[in-house]
């Protein structure tokens, strides 16, 4: 039985809430909610990109924050939280906000410093074209304090002119906290891919957690 992506995300949220007392999962939207809340900022500035999007910036404690809002006041696109105190070792972070079922949530986050990305505690994906008909999606999930990653799966749907033409559930190959999924794509133009990657994990005390990443991409 196929489960639509919005329904799947709703069921995943219910599962996460039930597991809250025993899991190691930290819900990223809640985790980043304070530093990205403009009411706590100083030196607030905003610039309207167009009628639908505005860019905002300001300071939160020893961080400089900037990002985007839509015309409904929801956070969207990529945000940055950058440490401005060189005497402190806090890392910077890039985070992506997406709107699903009219609710904003942090879909990806990448910690980084002057030496580069800190992938062991980040959650994001990359896409690479293996050949004209195969895409490789690489999913990074937080690894710190995790004893074992149980499994990772990627379910995707391909659409052409708004009509679904293919769907598949893939068991990802795994290497540490990195998961790989090969997606076969038809030789057509303007294909849209929508999908969800999710993984379950366990820490050294046996507590269960999980992560999920929503993917939407135009394949040309």
N, C-alpha and C positions, 0 to 999 in steps of 0.2 A: 504494500500500500504506500502510495506517495503522500508525503506531508508537505504542504506548501511552506515556503520559507517563513512568512510571518507567523503561522501557527506553530511551526517548529521552534521559533525563537520564544514564543509565549510558553510553550511546554518546557523549554530549557530554563526559563526564568523561574518557573514553578519548582523545577527540580533543584535549582541552585538555592532557592529559599528554604526548601526542606532540609538541605544538607548543610545549612549555614553553621550550625553548632559544631559540626565535626569536620568541616572542610578547611583546606588551606587557601582556597581561592579568595582573592581580594577583588571585589567588583571595581573595575577601573573607573567607571563613571562616578561612583561615589568617592573613590580615592582622590580624583582630581577636581572634585566639585568646588572646593574652597578656593584654591589659587586661581581658578578660571571664573570665579564669581566677581563681576565688575564692581559690586557694591563694597568689596574689600580693597579695591585698588586706590592708589594715589596717582596723580598726573594722568588721569583718564583722557584719552583722545579717541575720536572716531572719524572715519572718512567713508562717505558713501561711494561704493564702487559703481553701483547702479540702483535702480528702484528696488531690487530684490536682495542685495548683499551690501553689508557695510563691514569695514575693517576696523577693529578696535585695538588699543594698546594701553598699557599702564604698568604700574609697579605694585607688586605684592611682596611685602617684606623685602628680602634681598634678591628678589627675582623681577625680571622684566618679562611681561606676558603680552602676547599679541595673538589675534585670531579673527574669526569671522562670525557674523550673525546673519540669519536670513530675515526677511521682513516680518516674521512672526516672533522674533526675539529668541530663536533657537540657535545654539552653537552648531556650526557646520565647518566642513573642510579641515585643513591642517592648522593646528595651533602650536605655539612655541612657548616654553617656560624656561628662561635662561637665567642662570646664576650670575649675579653682578658683583658678588663679594669674592674676590680672588683668594682671600684668606680662608674661605670655607670650601670644603671638598664636595658639596652637593653637586650632583650631576644635573645636566640640562635634560629636557625631554621634548620630543615632538609627539603630538597626539592628534589622531584623526577623529572628528565627530561625524556621525552619520545619523540621519533621521529614519527610523523604522517604525511603522505604525504610528506616525506622528509623535514619536518620542525620540529625544536626542540621547545618544550613548557614545561612549568612547570605544571605537572599533579597533584601533591600533595605537600603540604607544612605543616609542623608541628612546631609550636613555642614551645619552652620549656625552662626551667631554672632548677635550682638545686632542685626545688620542684616537677618537673615532667612536663608533657605535658600541654600546655595551649590550651585546645580544643575549647574555645569560639571564637578564631580568627584563627583557623587552617582549612585546607581542606584536608581530607584524607579518606581512607576506611580501614576497617578491615574485615576479613573473618573468619567465625567459622562454624564448621561442627556440625549441629544439630543431624543428624543421618547419616546413610550410603547413603541416597538418598536426603538429604536436606542440602543446604548450606545457611547460613545467612550472607548477606553482610550488613555492617553497614557503612553509609556514614556520615561524619562530615563536616559541612559547616560553614563558618564564620558567627558569630552571632552578633558581636558588631555593634551597630547603626542600627540593623535590627528590625523593628517593627513587621513584620509578614512574615513567610515563606509560600508562596502560596501552593506549592506542590512539590513533588519530584517523578521522574520516573526513572526506570532502564530498558533499553532495552539490551538484551543479545542474543548472538548467540553461539551455541555449534557446535564444529567441531570434526570429527573423521577422521583421515587420510586425512585431507585437505578438507573433504566434510561436508557441513552444514547438521546437523541432527535435529536441533531444534532451534527455536527462540521464544522469548516472550517479551512483553512489560508489565512491572509491575508498578502499582501505589504503591509507598512505604508508609509504615506506618511511622508516624512522631511523634517525641517527642522533642520539642524545635528545636534546630538546628541539630538534629540527625535523620537520615532516615534509615529504615530497609526494606530489600527485601529478601524474601525467594525464593531460586532457587531450583527447583527439577532437579536432575541430574540422568541420566540413569546409570545403574549398568554395566558400561563398563570401560575399561582401556584407559589411555592416551587420555582423552578428553580435548580439549582446549576451554576455554570460552573467548569470546571477547564481550565487551559491553560498554555502555556509560550511566552514571548516570547524570541527570541534574535536577536542581531545579530553581524556580523563587522566588524572594523575593521582599519586599517593605519596605522602611524606613518610619520614622514618618512623613516625608514630602510628602509621596506618590510617591517617585521616585522608579522606577522599576529596578531591577538588576537580576543577575543569576550566577550560577556556574555549571561547568560540570567536571566530573572525568572519565577518560578512564580506563577501566579495561581489563587486559589480564592475564589469569592464566591457568596453566596446571593442570588439575584435574586428579590425579592418585589414 
